[in-house]
Amino acid sequence: AMSSIRTRLRGGGRTVLVSQQTARLTDVWYQQGVDERLPMVNDLTTLPDAGTAVLVNGTLQDGWTLDIGTPLSVITDAELFGWGRPEQRRRKVNRPARLPESDYAAWNTGDFVVHVDYGIGQFNGTVKRTLEGVSREYLEIRYGAGDMVFVPIHQADRLTRYVGVDDKPPTLHRLGQQDWIKASTRARKAAEDEAKELLEIYAERAAAQGYAFSVDNHWQHELEASFPYVETEDQLRAVREVKGDMERPIPMDRLVCGDVGYGKTEVAVRAAFKAVAEGKQVAVLVPTTILAQQHYETFANRMAAFPVRIELMSRFRTAKDQARVAPHISAGEVDIVVGTHRILSDDIQFKNLGLVIIDEEQRFGVKQKEHFKRLRAQVDILTLTATPIPRTMYMTLTGVRDISMIQTPPEERLPVITHVGQFDEGMVRQAVLREMERGGQVFVVHNRIGTMDVVRDRLEEIVPEARIITAHGQMNPRTLEAIMTAFGRGEYDILLATAIIENGIDIPNVNTVIIDRADWFGLSQLYQLRGRVGRGAQQAYAYFFFADERLTQEAFARLDTLAENTKLGAGFQIAMRDLEIRGAGDILSTKQTGHVAAIGLNLYTQLLSQAVSRLKGEKQDSAGLAVSAPGIQIDLPLQAYLPEDWIAEMELRLQLYRRIGSLTRLDEVQALREELRDRFGTLPNAADGLLYQIEVKLLAQLAGATGIQARRGVIHIKLPYLPDIDREALAERLNTDGADVAVTRVAVELLMGLGDTWRIALIDTLERLVSEYESLPLEPQGYRV
């Protein structure tokens, strides 16, 4: 490549080299006998002179040549090193952006919810009510004995969806009874106790002396530059966070959470290479044999250019091979070992273990998890998971640990087109032939080994043109490995398999998956199976078929959820829906179960998160805000809702309401105001009034106020009883131009002026009150319901 460039330059051409390997290229250029080093710039604003070359630090997909008198050539890493992207990924695809409010799973009429003050109720949708000429929208919640509560939009953060320990519907609480107060108080005490245990684990890890890795070396940069795709910002941030942990002397315990196919494995590859570069050994633990094979091939391919020895320990290796490799691991001659729980066997001893990577920890058994727990105080641990459960829930399930979220899909990813229905031979034939015509392959999943031959015979009748091969977990490991390898090489059109392909299988040429008897599978299983396709720029298809018999209500709910959630990044909603359908009993400890059943998983994890933050001495964050402060009563003469003629879609309005209600900082309110104006146009008065109320609510929380109410032309800012305060002095300090402020025993009063000037005066008074808060004898709000 360098010789070709010099030939171009001798002919008078101009050359621009765009590379992430600028340091390496300047060295190669110099070593090949060229006296002068290549000039290097970060930004290129003018063309190089004829017969000269310039090096730019950056990334482009492909190079090109343009004849502008003297030829201009742009050369990238794709031409220099062969790191171009596969052909099918070059097509640009327009796809909708991920909406910020999509994290707020949609509520449907009839869903069970928990209000922190009133307990478990049933969501009945939104209702618009007009009181004293002012229109507002409320969340309508039905309680026991026909009781109703209308929750103002600005208090939407006080509501969470109810998730119990099983799929049984909860008993609705009645208003005015003591049941809810007793249950929530007990749960709060349990959360405090569990938080102390979690922090003991955290403190033990923090006190342990780990190994502090050095900053990235030259080889690390070279490996990362060889990644053939464009990293997402989330992915890069996860890599930075993992490296930062490794460079500290405290043992790392980081969880990387991302949807299927969002690039978690590349984060693991870079972390592993960083450890190997300093002579440390790496263990990569995976739950299944096929996933071990997939990871082994991925690590081997990515590190092929470097002197790294990688071995596989699983059923795909004979006992003789495993016995041969074990001494080399003990001697430190093997750098990376990829395998199943076989790695944890007593005969496998690492000489200098520095990093353990665990993929899908929740799929390991109790014995293995206890082993991981002991490891956490000794070596760096990186855990990967595709189950996108909320951050606070992870604290409950896995202890206090650092978490990196990868929420952005890779460039050019398309949502998978999903069909749910009864088995249809014509549709199966159409799906397989369409995939074969574009040179692709198909997964067919049937999860009963005893009837797989019957399914294969039927497939051969439906699509006689297709070459079919069968795979399942009871096969001889060598046979299974040969089958997967042959299918990966494209020697067959259809792989008929059990759910062994559920995790980790990544064959880019497979873009259609057909699930037979989808009603046999759990929701998260079905989502993982759908995630085996659509990992490139090709349009992918998933077919979930069920038999003619009547579906159970639970099976229907699972399939309906998949049909509804097809957009990219839908894993969060699907994971939450899965918990609602089957309950959270199988992921909870025995002592948690009763409290979660009583108050719901979401509220319990909020209480836990809040308790951990308090015990760590941290300032309360948004996760604990809703359950720490009592509901502040805001009653101002303002229209406060999102008009239907401005945002027509009910689901989107509800998601926005919940997002608005959960805002915790004033700058977030202003940022959202600008975002809504950009997305939907000029804010109507009602929408502006809603955001104004949120600003008032946040300032009132900061000032320790319990309510802001307009009564007979006067706005009352209610404060707790202050027995020792000089009210006249406070009134004088709070007095503002155009606002007459009087302090009584329970309230600061602000006379409303004409027009909207009272809005400015109210904000100004609240801000002044916030500045006085530290000197006022107010009790902290503390933990109470």
Secondary structure, DSSP 8 states (H G I E B T S, - for coil): -HHHHHHHHHTT-EEEEEES-HHHHHHHHHHTT-SS---EESS--S---TT-EEEEES--S--EEEESSSEEEEEEHHHHHS----GGG-S--------GGGGS----TT-EEEETTTEEEEEEEEEEEEETTEEEEEEEEE-GGG-EEEEEGGGGGGEEE---SSSS------TT-SHHHHHHHHHHHHHHHHHHHHHHHHHHHHHS---------HHHHHHHHT-SS---HHHHHHHHHHHHHHTSSS--EEEEEE-TTSSHHHHHHHHHHHHHTTT-EEEEE-SSHHHHHHHHHHHHHHTTTS---EEEESTTS-HHHHHHHHHHHHTT--SEEEESGGGGSTT---SSEEEEEEESGGGS-HHHHHHHHHHTTTSEEEEEE-----HHHHHHHH-S-EEEEE-S--TT----EEEEEE--HHHHHHHHHHHHHTT-EEEEE---GGGHHHHHHHHHHH-TTS-EEEE-TTS-HHHHHHHHHHHHTTS-SEEEE-GGGTTT---TTEEEEEETTGGGS-HHHHHHHHTTS--SSS--EEEEEE-SS---HHHHHHHHHHHH--STTTHHHHHHHHHHHH-SGGGS-HHHHHHHHHH-HHHHHHHHHHHHHHHTT----HHHHHHHS---EEE-SS-BS--TTTS--HHHHHHHHHHHHT--SHHHHHHHHHHHHHHH-S--HHHHHHHHHHHHHHHHHHHT--EEEEETTEEEEE----TT--HHHHHHHH-BTTB-EEE-SSEEEEE--STTHHHHHHHHHHHHHHHHGGGS------S--
